[in-house]
Structure formats: structure tokens, C-alpha cells
């Protein structure tokens, strides 16, 4: 089994990593390293793999984006 780790640029400021493994029959599995969810198994081509990764709506990433957006809109409290 071969493991390929790559960086997928999802947006200008968010990078999600996927752990890809190849099965003995040549198909691929991919797992999101952000939420540790298996995104797809037994995917036949690299093109399909990229497609399913692009389709993954990551709950962990959504949460961190929500918190980042919330922090950006809240007034900054200055403490001395
Ligand atoms: Zn995820």
C-alpha cells in the first residue's frame, strides 16, 4: 500500500490535507486529515479522487472558518 499526502488548496487562506492510500487493485482511498473522516474508498482514478475531495464539506474546517469569522467581527477588547 502506497500513501500519498498532498496539500489541496481549497481557498486562498484555507488548506486541507488529505491522506490518500492506494489499494492492491489500483483503486484509491482518501481521508481528510482535518476531521479524520474517510472521504472516499475504492476510487478508480486520480481525477475522481480530486473530485470527491473537492466535494468534501469538512465540519472541522467549517467550524474553524465560523470561529475565524466571529473573531473578525467581534470588537477587539484592549487590555493593559
Ligand atoms: Zn474534513
PDB file of the backbone (N, CA, C, O) and the ligand in Angstrom, with CONECT records:
HET     ZN  A 101       1
ATOM      1  N   UNK A   1       0.849  -1.198   0.000  1.00  0.00           N
ATOM      2  CA  UNK A   1       0.000   0.000   0.000  1.00  0.00           C
ATOM      3  C   UNK A   1       0.886   1.250   0.000  1.00  0.00           C
ATOM      4  O   UNK A   1       1.854   1.345   0.754  1.00  0.00           O
ATOM      5  N   UNK A   2       0.535   2.183  -0.846  1.00  0.00           N
ATOM      6  CA  UNK A   2       1.298   3.396  -1.037  1.00  0.00           C
ATOM      7  C   UNK A   2       0.507   4.565  -0.455  1.00  0.00           C
ATOM      8  O   UNK A   2      -0.702   4.664  -0.665  1.00  0.00           O
ATOM      9  N   UNK A   3       1.172   5.432   0.260  1.00  0.00           N
ATOM     10  CA  UNK A   3       0.495   6.575   0.845  1.00  0.00           C
ATOM     11  C   UNK A   3       0.983   7.861   0.190  1.00  0.00           C
ATOM     12  O   UNK A   3       2.184   8.115   0.100  1.00  0.00           O
ATOM     13  N   UNK A   4       0.051   8.646  -0.255  1.00  0.00           N
ATOM     14  CA  UNK A   4       0.402   9.916  -0.880  1.00  0.00           C
ATOM     15  C   UNK A   4      -0.274  11.021  -0.071  1.00  0.00           C
ATOM     16  O   UNK A   4      -1.497  11.045   0.068  1.00  0.00           O
ATOM     17  N   UNK A   5       0.519  11.911   0.445  1.00  0.00           N
ATOM     18  CA  UNK A   5      -0.066  13.033   1.160  1.00  0.00           C
ATOM     19  C   UNK A   5       0.168  14.285   0.347  1.00  0.00           C
ATOM     20  O   UNK A   5       1.266  14.530  -0.154  1.00  0.00           O
ATOM     21  N   UNK A   6      -0.845  15.043   0.232  1.00  0.00           N
ATOM     22  CA  UNK A   6      -0.713  16.258  -0.567  1.00  0.00           C
ATOM     23  C   UNK A   6      -1.497  17.395   0.051  1.00  0.00           C
ATOM     24  O   UNK A   6      -2.374  17.197   0.891  1.00  0.00           O
ATOM     25  N   UNK A   7      -1.164  18.557  -0.378  1.00  0.00           N
ATOM     26  CA  UNK A   7      -1.876  19.731   0.068  1.00  0.00           C
ATOM     27  C   UNK A   7      -2.898  20.103  -0.998  1.00  0.00           C
ATOM     28  O   UNK A   7      -2.568  20.230  -2.177  1.00  0.00           O
ATOM     29  N   UNK A   8      -4.104  20.270  -0.578  1.00  0.00           N
ATOM     30  CA  UNK A   8      -5.141  20.707  -1.509  1.00  0.00           C
ATOM     31  C   UNK A   8      -5.510  22.143  -1.154  1.00  0.00           C
ATOM     32  O   UNK A   8      -5.970  22.432  -0.049  1.00  0.00           O
ATOM     33  N   UNK A   9      -5.306  23.002  -2.084  1.00  0.00           N
ATOM     34  CA  UNK A   9      -5.617  24.403  -1.839  1.00  0.00           C
ATOM     35  C   UNK A   9      -7.112  24.605  -2.058  1.00  0.00           C
ATOM     36  O   UNK A   9      -7.594  24.594  -3.190  1.00  0.00           O
ATOM     37  N   UNK A  10      -7.828  24.787  -0.973  1.00  0.00           N
ATOM     38  CA  UNK A  10      -9.282  24.868  -1.031  1.00  0.00           C
ATOM     39  C   UNK A  10      -9.735  26.302  -1.272  1.00  0.00           C
ATOM     40  O   UNK A  10     -10.657  26.544  -2.051  1.00  0.00           O
ATOM     41  N   UNK A  11      -9.096  27.236  -0.613  1.00  0.00           N
ATOM     42  CA  UNK A  11      -9.371  28.638  -0.877  1.00  0.00           C
ATOM     43  C   UNK A  11      -8.073  29.383  -0.674  1.00  0.00           C
ATOM     44  O   UNK A  11      -7.043  28.770  -0.396  1.00  0.00           O
ATOM     45  N   UNK A  12      -8.106  30.693  -0.809  1.00  0.00           N
ATOM     46  CA  UNK A  12      -6.877  31.490  -0.673  1.00  0.00           C
ATOM     47  C   UNK A  12      -6.218  31.306   0.693  1.00  0.00           C
ATOM     48  O   UNK A  12      -4.997  31.389   0.820  1.00  0.00           O
ATOM     49  N   UNK A  13      -7.030  31.060   1.694  1.00  0.00           N
ATOM     50  CA  UNK A  13      -6.493  31.053   3.055  1.00  0.00           C
ATOM     51  C   UNK A  13      -6.770  29.767   3.812  1.00  0.00           C
ATOM     52  O   UNK A  13      -6.455  29.696   4.999  1.00  0.00           O
ATOM     53  N   UNK A  14      -7.329  28.775   3.202  1.00  0.00           N
ATOM     54  CA  UNK A  14      -7.596  27.521   3.905  1.00  0.00           C
ATOM     55  C   UNK A  14      -6.985  26.353   3.141  1.00  0.00           C
ATOM     56  O   UNK A  14      -7.262  26.160   1.958  1.00  0.00           O
ATOM     57  N   UNK A  15      -6.167  25.592   3.814  1.00  0.00           N
ATOM     58  CA  UNK A  15      -5.547  24.425   3.208  1.00  0.00           C
ATOM     59  C   UNK A  15      -6.025  23.195   3.970  1.00  0.00           C
ATOM     60  O   UNK A  15      -5.925  23.135   5.196  1.00  0.00           O
ATOM     61  N   UNK A  16      -6.535  22.233   3.247  1.00  0.00           N
ATOM     62  CA  UNK A  16      -6.981  20.986   3.856  1.00  0.00           C
ATOM     63  C   UNK A  16      -6.102  19.874   3.322  1.00  0.00           C
ATOM     64  O   UNK A  16      -5.848  19.790   2.120  1.00  0.00           O
ATOM     65  N   UNK A  17      -5.649  19.040   4.205  1.00  0.00           N
ATOM     66  CA  UNK A  17      -4.804  17.929   3.775  1.00  0.00           C
ATOM     67  C   UNK A  17      -5.609  16.644   3.696  1.00  0.00           C
ATOM     68  O   UNK A  17      -6.503  16.399   4.506  1.00  0.00           O
ATOM     69  N   UNK A  18      -5.282  15.848   2.726  1.00  0.00           N
ATOM     70  CA  UNK A  18      -5.908  14.538   2.575  1.00  0.00           C
ATOM     71  C   UNK A  18      -4.836  13.456   2.593  1.00  0.00           C
ATOM     72  O   UNK A  18      -3.758  13.624   2.024  1.00  0.00           O
ATOM     73  N   UNK A  19      -5.142  12.364   3.243  1.00  0.00           N
ATOM     74  CA  UNK A  19      -4.260  11.215   3.239  1.00  0.00           C
ATOM     75  C   UNK A  19      -4.809  10.213   2.236  1.00  0.00           C
ATOM     76  O   UNK A  19      -5.894   9.660   2.419  1.00  0.00           O
ATOM     77  N   UNK A  20      -4.049   9.988   1.183  1.00  0.00           N
ATOM     78  CA  UNK A  20      -4.505   9.084   0.127  1.00  0.00           C
ATOM     79  C   UNK A  20      -3.724   7.783   0.182  1.00  0.00           C
ATOM     80  O   UNK A  20      -2.502   7.778   0.331  1.00  0.00           O
ATOM     81  N   UNK A  21      -4.443   6.696   0.059  1.00  0.00           N
ATOM     82  CA  UNK A  21      -3.788   5.380   0.019  1.00  0.00           C
ATOM     83  C   UNK A  21      -4.250   4.652  -1.236  1.00  0.00           C
ATOM     84  O   UNK A  21      -5.367   4.850  -1.714  1.00  0.00           O
ATOM     85  N   UNK A  22      -3.373   3.810  -1.753  1.00  0.00           N
ATOM     86  CA  UNK A  22      -3.726   3.048  -2.948  1.00  0.00           C
ATOM     87  C   UNK A  22      -3.868   1.571  -2.590  1.00  0.00           C
ATOM     88  O   UNK A  22      -3.009   0.991  -1.925  1.00  0.00           O
ATOM     89  N   UNK A  23      -4.955   0.986  -3.038  1.00  0.00           N
ATOM     90  CA  UNK A  23      -5.205  -0.434  -2.785  1.00  0.00           C
ATOM     91  C   UNK A  23      -4.438  -1.305  -3.774  1.00  0.00           C
ATOM     92  O   UNK A  23      -3.936  -0.825  -4.790  1.00  0.00           O
ATOM     93  N   UNK A  24      -4.362  -2.569  -3.459  1.00  0.00           N
ATOM     94  CA  UNK A  24      -3.639  -3.507  -4.326  1.00  0.00           C
ATOM     95  C   UNK A  24      -4.242  -3.616  -5.718  1.00  0.00           C
ATOM     96  O   UNK A  24      -3.533  -3.917  -6.679  1.00  0.00           O
ATOM     97  N   UNK A  25      -5.541  -3.374  -5.837  1.00  0.00           N
ATOM     98  CA  UNK A  25      -6.196  -3.427  -7.149  1.00  0.00           C
ATOM     99  C   UNK A  25      -6.109  -2.098  -7.900  1.00  0.00           C
ATOM    100  O   UNK A  25      -6.707  -1.930  -8.963  1.00  0.00           O
ATOM    101  N   UNK A  26      -5.350  -1.150  -7.323  1.00  0.00           N
ATOM    102  CA  UNK A  26      -5.121   0.111  -8.029  1.00  0.00           C
ATOM    103  C   UNK A  26      -6.102   1.225  -7.717  1.00  0.00           C
ATOM    104  O   UNK A  26      -5.939   2.350  -8.190  1.00  0.00           O
ATOM    105  N   UNK A  27      -7.126   0.919  -6.919  1.00  0.00           N
ATOM    106  CA  UNK A  27      -8.075   1.965  -6.552  1.00  0.00           C
ATOM    107  C   UNK A  27      -7.531   2.765  -5.367  1.00  0.00           C
ATOM    108  O   UNK A  27      -6.612   2.323  -4.677  1.00  0.00           O
ATOM    109  N   UNK A  28      -8.098   3.924  -5.144  1.00  0.00           N
ATOM    110  CA  UNK A  28      -7.608   4.816  -4.093  1.00  0.00           C
ATOM    111  C   UNK A  28      -8.639   5.014  -2.985  1.00  0.00           C
ATOM    112  O   UNK A  28      -9.848   4.902  -3.187  1.00  0.00           O
ATOM    113  N   UNK A  29      -8.098   5.312  -1.808  1.00  0.00           N
ATOM    114  CA  UNK A  29      -8.926   5.743  -0.682  1.00  0.00           C
ATOM    115  C   UNK A  29      -8.397   7.111  -0.272  1.00  0.00           C
ATOM    116  O   UNK A  29      -7.205   7.383  -0.416  1.00  0.00           O
ATOM    117  N   UNK A  30      -9.256   7.958   0.228  1.00  0.00           N
ATOM    118  CA  UNK A  30      -8.792   9.247   0.712  1.00  0.00           C
ATOM    119  C   UNK A  30      -9.482   9.613   2.012  1.00  0.00           C
ATOM    120  O   UNK A  30     -10.677   9.386   2.198  1.00  0.00           O
ATOM    121  N   UNK A  31      -8.693  10.183   2.899  1.00  0.00           N
ATOM    122  CA  UNK A  31      -9.190  10.534   4.217  1.00  0.00           C
ATOM    123  C   UNK A  31      -8.793  11.979   4.512  1.00  0.00           C
ATOM    124  O   UNK A  31      -7.669  12.392   4.230  1.00  0.00           O
ATOM    125  N   UNK A  32      -9.706  12.724   5.069  1.00  0.00           N
ATOM    126  CA  UNK A  32      -9.437  14.116   5.415  1.00  0.00           C
ATOM    127  C   UNK A  32      -8.634  14.146   6.718  1.00  0.00           C
ATOM    128  O   UNK A  32      -9.041  13.559   7.720  1.00  0.00           O
ATOM    129  N   UNK A  33      -7.489  14.836   6.692  1.00  0.00           N
ATOM    130  CA  UNK A  33      -6.651  14.906   7.892  1.00  0.00           C
ATOM    131  C   UNK A  33      -7.119  15.987   8.862  1.00  0.00           C
ATOM    132  O   UNK A  33      -6.555  16.154   9.943  1.00  0.00           O
ATOM    133  N   UNK A  34      -8.146  16.709   8.463  1.00  0.00           N
ATOM    134  CA  UNK A  34      -8.694  17.764   9.309  1.00  0.00           C
ATOM    135  C   UNK A  34      -9.738  17.187  10.262  1.00  0.00           C
ATOM    136  O   UNK A  34      -9.696  17.447  11.465  1.00  0.00           O
ATOM    137  N   UNK A  35     -10.671  16.407   9.725  1.00  0.00           N
ATOM    138  CA  UNK A  35     -11.741  15.827  10.545  1.00  0.00           C
ATOM    139  C   UNK A  35     -11.590  14.310  10.677  1.00  0.00           C
ATOM    140  O   UNK A  35     -12.381  13.666  11.366  1.00  0.00           O
ATOM    141  N   UNK A  36     -10.583  13.740  10.024  1.00  0.00           N
ATOM    142  CA  UNK A  36     -10.289  12.298  10.057  1.00  0.00           C
ATOM    143  C   UNK A  36     -11.431  11.442   9.517  1.00  0.00           C
ATOM    144  O   UNK A  36     -11.588  10.277   9.883  1.00  0.00           O
ATOM    145  N   UNK A  37     -12.216  12.049   8.642  1.00  0.00           N
ATOM    146  CA  UNK A  37     -13.312  11.340   8.016  1.00  0.00           C
ATOM    147  C   UNK A  37     -12.814  10.700   6.716  1.00  0.00           C
ATOM    148  O   UNK A  37     -12.069  11.323   5.960  1.00  0.00           O
ATOM    149  N   UNK A  38     -13.225   9.467   6.464  1.00  0.00           N
ATOM    150  CA  UNK A  38     -12.900   8.842   5.177  1.00  0.00           C
ATOM    151  C   UNK A  38     -13.800   9.478   4.133  1.00  0.00           C
ATOM    152  O   UNK A  38     -15.023   9.347   4.182  1.00  0.00           O
ATOM    153  N   UNK A  39     -13.183  10.163   3.198  1.00  0.00           N
ATOM    154  CA  UNK A  39     -13.945  10.899   2.188  1.00  0.00           C
ATOM    155  C   UNK A  39     -14.438   9.949   1.103  1.00  0.00           C
ATOM    156  O   UNK A  39     -15.572  10.067   0.637  1.00  0.00           O
ATOM    157  N   UNK A  40     -13.584   9.007   0.699  1.00  0.00           N
ATOM    158  CA  UNK A  40     -13.971   8.054  -0.342  1.00  0.00           C
ATOM    159  C   UNK A  40     -13.105   6.816  -0.273  1.00  0.00           C
ATOM    160  O   UNK A  40     -11.951   6.877   0.153  1.00  0.00           O
ATOM    161  N   UNK A  41     -13.662   5.692  -0.692  1.00  0.00           N
ATOM    162  CA  UNK A  41     -12.905   4.448  -0.806  1.00  0.00           C
ATOM    163  C   UNK A  41     -13.100   3.864  -2.193  1.00  0.00           C
ATOM    164  O   UNK A  41     -14.123   4.103  -2.836  1.00  0.00           O
ATOM    165  N   UNK A  42     -12.131   3.106  -2.649  1.00  0.00           N
ATOM    166  CA  UNK A  42     -12.186   2.403  -3.947  1.00  0.00           C
ATOM    167  C   UNK A  42     -12.488   3.334  -5.120  1.00  0.00           C
ATOM    168  O   UNK A  42     -13.284   3.016  -6.005  1.00  0.00           O
ATOM    169  N   UNK A  43     -11.827   4.493  -5.098  1.00  0.00           N
ATOM    170  CA  UNK A  43     -11.958   5.435  -6.210  1.00  0.00           C
ATOM    171  C   UNK A  43     -11.000   4.980  -7.304  1.00  0.00           C
ATOM    172  O   UNK A  43      -9.838   4.679  -7.032  1.00  0.00           O
ATOM    173  N   UNK A  44     -11.485   4.930  -8.536  1.00  0.00           N
ATOM    174  CA  UNK A  44     -10.693   4.321  -9.611  1.00  0.00           C
ATOM    175  C   UNK A  44      -9.629   5.213 -10.239  1.00  0.00           C
ATOM    176  O   UNK A  44      -8.604   4.715 -10.704  1.00  0.00           O
ATOM    177  N   UNK A  45      -9.858   6.517 -10.258  1.00  0.00           N
ATOM    178  CA  UNK A  45      -8.888   7.408 -10.911  1.00  0.00           C
ATOM    179  C   UNK A  45      -8.504   8.582 -10.010  1.00  0.00           C
ATOM    180  O   UNK A  45      -9.237   8.945  -9.090  1.00  0.00           O
ATOM    181  N   UNK A  46      -7.340   9.164 -10.298  1.00  0.00           N
ATOM    182  CA  UNK A  46      -6.872  10.338  -9.557  1.00  0.00           C
ATOM    183  C   UNK A  46      -7.814  11.523  -9.781  1.00  0.00           C
ATOM    184  O   UNK A  46      -8.024  12.343  -8.888  1.00  0.00           O
ATOM    185  N   UNK A  47      -8.376  11.596 -10.990  1.00  0.00           N
ATOM    186  CA  UNK A  47      -9.311  12.676 -11.313  1.00  0.00           C
ATOM    187  C   UNK A  47     -10.551  12.593 -10.425  1.00  0.00           C
ATOM    188  O   UNK A  47     -11.036  13.598  -9.906  1.00  0.00           O
ATOM    189  N   UNK A  48     -11.053  11.357 -10.264  1.00  0.00           N
ATOM    190  CA  UNK A  48     -12.229  11.136  -9.419  1.00  0.00           C
ATOM    191  C   UNK A  48     -11.893  11.437  -7.955  1.00  0.00           C
ATOM    192  O   UNK A  48     -12.713  11.963  -7.201  1.00  0.00           O
ATOM    193  N   UNK A  49     -10.667  11.088  -7.585  1.00  0.00           N
ATOM    194  CA  UNK A  49     -10.194  11.335  -6.219  1.00  0.00           C
ATOM    195  C   UNK A  49     -10.217  12.836  -5.917  1.00  0.00           C
ATOM    196  O   UNK A  49     -10.691  13.259  -4.862  1.00  0.00           O
ATOM    197  N   UNK A  50      -9.708  13.618  -6.837  1.00  0.00           N
ATOM    198  CA  UNK A  50      -9.701  15.074  -6.660  1.00  0.00           C
ATOM    199  C   UNK A  50     -11.119  15.623  -6.636  1.00  0.00           C
ATOM    200  O   UNK A  50     -11.412  16.582  -5.923  1.00  0.00           O
ATOM    201  N   UNK A  51     -11.986  15.012  -7.415  1.00  0.00           N
ATOM    202  CA  UNK A  51     -13.383  15.435  -7.467  1.00  0.00           C
ATOM    203  C   UNK A  51     -14.081  15.195  -6.123  1.00  0.00           C
ATOM    204  O   UNK A  51     -14.767  16.081  -5.614  1.00  0.00           O
ATOM    205  N   UNK A  52     -13.908  14.008  -5.554  1.00  0.00           N
ATOM    206  CA  UNK A  52     -14.567  13.702  -4.277  1.00  0.00           C
ATOM    207  C   UNK A  52     -13.978  14.529  -3.136  1.00  0.00           C
ATOM    208  O   UNK A  52     -14.685  14.899  -2.198  1.00  0.00           O
ATOM    209  N   UNK A  53     -12.679  14.815  -3.222  1.00  0.00           N
ATOM    210  CA  UNK A  53     -12.050  15.666  -2.204  1.00  0.00           C
ATOM    211  C   UNK A  53     -12.633  17.080  -2.278  1.00  0.00           C
ATOM    212  O   UNK A  53     -12.882  17.715  -1.254  1.00  0.00           O
ATOM    213  N   UNK A  54     -12.841  17.553  -3.487  1.00  0.00           N
ATOM    214  CA  UNK A  54     -13.415  18.891  -3.679  1.00  0.00           C
ATOM    215  C   UNK A  54     -14.847  18.961  -3.163  1.00  0.00           C
ATOM    216  O   UNK A  54     -15.316  20.015  -2.732  1.00  0.00           O
ATOM    217  N   UNK A  55     -15.539  17.814  -3.212  1.00  0.00           N
ATOM    218  CA  UNK A  55     -16.929  17.745  -2.767  1.00  0.00           C
ATOM    219  C   UNK A  55     -17.055  17.635  -1.243  1.00  0.00           C
ATOM    220  O   UNK A  55     -18.133  17.852  -0.689  1.00  0.00           O
ATOM    221  N   UNK A  56     -15.958  17.300  -0.576  1.00  0.00           N
ATOM    222  CA  UNK A  56     -15.998  17.097   0.873  1.00  0.00           C
ATOM    223  C   UNK A  56     -16.261  18.411   1.608  1.00  0.00           C
ATOM    224  O   UNK A  56     -15.493  19.367   1.501  1.00  0.00           O
ATOM    225  N   UNK A  57     -17.355  18.434   2.351  1.00  0.00           N
ATOM    226  CA  UNK A  57     -17.652  19.588   3.188  1.00  0.00           C
ATOM    227  C   UNK A  57     -17.161  19.232   4.589  1.00  0.00           C
ATOM    228  O   UNK A  57     -17.788  18.455   5.309  1.00  0.00           O
ATOM    229  N   UNK A  58     -16.038  19.815   4.949  1.00  0.00           N
ATOM    230  CA  UNK A  58     -15.382  19.430   6.188  1.00  0.00           C
ATOM    231  C   UNK A  58     -16.005  20.126   7.391  1.00  0.00           C
ATOM    232  O   UNK A  58     -15.972  21.355   7.467  1.00  0.00           O
ATOM    233  N   UNK A  59     -16.571  19.378   8.333  1.00  0.00           N
ATOM    234  CA  UNK A  59     -17.182  20.004   9.510  1.00  0.00           C
ATOM    235  C   UNK A  59     -16.167  20.742  10.376  1.00  0.00           C
ATOM    236  O   UNK A  59     -16.490  21.771  10.968  1.00  0.00           O
ATOM    237  N   UNK A  60     -14.952  20.226  10.452  1.00  0.00           N
ATOM    238  CA  UNK A  60     -13.900  20.867  11.244  1.00  0.00           C
ATOM    239  C   UNK A  60     -13.483  22.192  10.612  1.00  0.00           C
ATOM    240  O   UNK A  60     -13.256  23.180  11.310  1.00  0.00           O
ATOM    241  N   UNK A  61     -13.386  22.201   9.287  1.00  0.00           N
ATOM    242  CA  UNK A  61     -12.986  23.405   8.579  1.00  0.00           C
ATOM    243  C   UNK A  61     -14.094  24.452   8.654  1.00  0.00           C
ATOM    244  O   UNK A  61     -13.830  25.641   8.830  1.00  0.00           O
ATOM    245  N   UNK A  62     -15.343  23.990   8.519  1.00  0.00           N
ATOM    246  CA  UNK A  62     -16.489  24.892   8.609  1.00  0.00           C
ATOM    247  C   UNK A  62     -16.524  25.561   9.980  1.00  0.00           C
ATOM    248  O   UNK A  62     -16.815  26.751  10.100  1.00  0.00           O
ATOM    249  N   UNK A  63     -16.222  24.774  11.010  1.00  0.00           N
ATOM    250  CA  UNK A  63     -16.215  25.286  12.379  1.00  0.00           C
ATOM    251  C   UNK A  63     -15.111  26.318  12.575  1.00  0.00           C
ATOM    252  O   UNK A  63     -15.343  27.372  13.168  1.00  0.00           O
ATOM    253  N   UNK A  64     -13.910  26.020  12.079  1.00  0.00           N
ATOM    254  CA  UNK A  64     -12.796  26.950  12.244  1.00  0.00           C
ATOM    255  C   UNK A  64     -13.022  28.235  11.455  1.00  0.00           C
ATOM    256  O   UNK A  64     -12.614  29.313  11.887  1.00  0.00           O
ATOM    257  N   UNK A  65     -13.672  28.121  10.295  1.00  0.00           N
ATOM    258  CA  UNK A  65     -13.991  29.314   9.495  1.00  0.00           C
ATOM    259  C   UNK A  65     -15.031  30.165  10.212  1.00  0.00           C
ATOM    260  O   UNK A  65     -14.971  31.395  10.194  1.00  0.00           O
ATOM    261  N   UNK A  66     -15.989  29.482  10.845  1.00  0.00           N
ATOM    262  CA  UNK A  66     -17.040  30.174  11.597  1.00  0.00           C
ATOM    263  C   UNK A  66     -16.426  30.947  12.766  1.00  0.00           C
ATOM    264  O   UNK A  66     -16.771  32.104  13.004  1.00  0.00           O
ATOM    265  N   UNK A  67     -15.524  30.304  13.482  1.00  0.00           N
ATOM    266  CA  UNK A  67     -14.858  30.941  14.616  1.00  0.00           C
ATOM    267  C   UNK A  67     -13.981  32.100  14.162  1.00  0.00           C
ATOM    268  O   UNK A  67     -13.910  33.128  14.835  1.00  0.00           O
ATOM    269  N   UNK A  68     -13.313  31.936  13.021  1.00  0.00           N
ATOM    270  CA  UNK A  68     -12.467  32.990  12.475  1.00  0.00           C
ATOM    271  C   UNK A  68     -13.308  34.193  12.066  1.00  0.00           C
ATOM    272  O   UNK A  68     -12.925  35.339  12.298  1.00  0.00           O
ATOM    273  N   UNK A  69     -14.454  33.922  11.457  1.00  0.00           N
ATOM    274  CA  UNK A  69     -15.356  34.988  11.029  1.00  0.00           C
ATOM    275  C   UNK A  69     -15.940  35.714  12.241  1.00  0.00           C
ATOM    276  O   UNK A  69     -16.092  36.936  12.229  1.00  0.00           O
ATOM    277  N   UNK A  70     -16.264  34.957  13.277  1.00  0.00           N
ATOM    278  CA  UNK A  70     -16.819  35.512  14.506  1.00  0.00           C
ATOM    279  C   UNK A  70     -15.796  36.412  15.198  1.00  0.00           C
ATOM    280  O   UNK A  70     -16.121  37.505  15.661  1.00  0.00           O
ATOM    281  N   UNK A  71     -14.561  35.931  15.259  1.00  0.00           N
ATOM    282  CA  UNK A  71     -13.479  36.690  15.886  1.00  0.00           C
ATOM    283  C   UNK A  71     -13.207  37.987  15.131  1.00  0.00           C
ATOM    284  O   UNK A  71     -12.861  39.005  15.731  1.00  0.00           O
ATOM    285  N   UNK A  72     -13.367  37.938  13.802  1.00  0.00           N
ATOM    286  CA  UNK A  72     -13.096  39.104  12.968  1.00  0.00           C
ATOM    287  C   UNK A  72     -14.159  40.185  13.132  1.00  0.00           C
ATOM    288  O   UNK A  72     -13.877  41.371  12.965  1.00  0.00           O
ATOM    289  N   UNK A  73     -15.387  39.770  13.461  1.00  0.00           N
ATOM    290  CA  UNK A  73     -16.483  40.733  13.569  1.00  0.00           C
ATOM    291  C   UNK A  73     -16.679  41.252  14.997  1.00  0.00           C
ATOM    292  O   UNK A  73     -17.290  42.301  15.200  1.00  0.00           O
ATOM    293  N   UNK A  74     -16.164  40.521  15.976  1.00  0.00           N
ATOM    294  CA  UNK A  74     -16.301  40.975  17.359  1.00  0.00           C
ATOM    295  C   UNK A  74     -15.369  42.135  17.647  1.00  0.00           C
ATOM    296  O   UNK A  74     -14.229  42.154  17.182  1.00  0.00           O
ATOM    297  N   UNK A  75     -15.854  43.114  18.422  1.00  0.00           N
ATOM    298  CA  UNK A  75     -14.956  44.234  18.744  1.00  0.00           C
ATOM    299  C   UNK A  75     -13.771  43.769  19.585  1.00  0.00           C
ATOM    300  O   UNK A  75     -13.908  42.940  20.484  1.00  0.00           O
ATOM    301  N   UNK A  76     -12.636  44.311  19.276  1.00  0.00           N
ATOM    302  CA  UNK A  76     -11.422  43.931  19.992  1.00  0.00           C
ATOM    303  C   UNK A  76     -11.406  44.601  21.360  1.00  0.00           C
ATOM    304  O   UNK A  76     -11.550  45.818  21.470  1.00  0.00           O
ATOM    305  N   UNK A  77     -11.233  43.804  22.382  1.00  0.00           N
ATOM    306  CA  UNK A  77     -11.121  44.366  23.727  1.00  0.00           C
ATOM    307  C   UNK A  77      -9.642  44.582  24.030  1.00  0.00           C
ATOM    308  O   UNK A  77      -8.811  43.682  23.911  1.00  0.00           O
ATOM    309  N   UNK A  78      -9.365  45.791  24.418  1.00  0.00           N
ATOM    310  CA  UNK A  78      -7.971  46.154  24.686  1.00  0.00           C
ATOM    311  C   UNK A  78      -7.685  46.031  26.180  1.00  0.00           C
ATOM    312  O   UNK A  78      -8.329  46.673  27.010  1.00  0.00           O
ATOM    313  N   UNK A  79      -6.718  45.205  26.493  1.00  0.00           N
ATOM    314  CA  UNK A  79      -6.349  45.017  27.900  1.00  0.00           C
ATOM    315  C   UNK A  79      -4.919  45.466  28.148  1.00  0.00           C
ATOM    316  O   UNK A  79      -3.990  45.093  27.431  1.00  0.00           O
ATOM    317  N   UNK A  80      -4.772  46.277  29.186  1.00  0.00           N
ATOM    318  CA  UNK A  80      -3.417  46.697  29.577  1.00  0.00           C
ATOM    319  C   UNK A  80      -3.006  46.010  30.851  1.00  0.00           C
ATOM    320  O   UNK A  80      -1.899  46.232  31.342  1.00  0.00           O
TER     321      UNK A  80
HETATM  322 ZN    ZN A 101     -12.774  17.018   6.682  1.00  0.00          ZN
END
